[in-house]
């Protein structure tokens, strides 16, 4: 065949190796009915924590709606949470990935991280349109004026504290788009979820299963609800006929073992990230502090009681499936990792308050 007949803009084209239609059907570009022309090429740079990566995925849904034939590339530190069937190419940040991306051309390139290296990459990438945060004149800057708001609220606490826009509205606005409840995406193993759904049903014996995520990571420990509050809360749930399941990662293993011993609640142990998603999918309601679990539960479309203290509650969008509860005494430690009062305001968030909100949510 003539080399000029090769369809380099086909979605199946793999570069230096045969494409799937060639392997399965023996066709080449001159006699192929599988040609799938790529439209806009879109790059999303979102490195961040896993939860931040998950909560940025509605952009993929939006762009697929706007440009059904688009090709989406995502650069991240957490490729394991992104669904490969929804995102065409997923790169993990490393030297090879950066070299490749600097030498490709895109129609739209987006950076939603304020880290210098991510902003510098957006400045270097070849793209017709650029949105988000970029490197300019030796400092972080807005690629378009639409990103100014997010920069200002990031720079100054007093502006962040009065912000009323949630994250999804903000990032869609940055990309010159309108958010219309596009859902989260997640790398989700349905077979594993089905297995855990059976296990949970057996354990719960018809009761509503409430997943209790007891940890929040190390960055802002001021988010933690005290152990004694968890113990009282679990006992209230048991008394009200719910089936609480204690959840967490290796960091919470000692705590969760203790909570299970003190209350008789089931603690199934720690799991790989993939299996943790599956376990969570089997819960009817999730109770969590602001953490990655908040984003996992949102992606799995779970009802959720979200405990918040140090963040602006307007930042969080729960798709009308959740409720935010905060200490009645308020919080003085905005984005703080130490408590100004000496005793965390989370002690003032009563187990009865959380239980009452959970019951209301369960009855909806």
Secondary structure, 3 states (H helix, E strand, C coil): CCHHHCCCCECCCCCCCCCHHHHHHCCCCCCCCCCCECCCEEEEECCCCHHHHHCCCHHHHHHHHHCCCCEEEEEECCHHHCCCCCCCEEEECCHHHHHHHHCCEEEEEEECCCCHHHHHHHHHCEEEEEEEEEEECCEEEECCHHHHHHHHHHHCHHHHHCCCCCHHHHHHHHCCCCCCCCCCCCCCCHHHHHHHHHHHHHHHCCCCEEEEECCCCCCCHHHCCCHHHHHHHHHHHHHCCCEEEEECCHHHHHHHHHHHHHHCCEECCCCCHHHHHHHHHCCCEEEEECCHHHHHHHHCCCEEEEECCCCCHHHCCCCCCEEEECCCCCCCCCCCCCCCCCCCHHHHCCHHHHHHHHHHHHHC
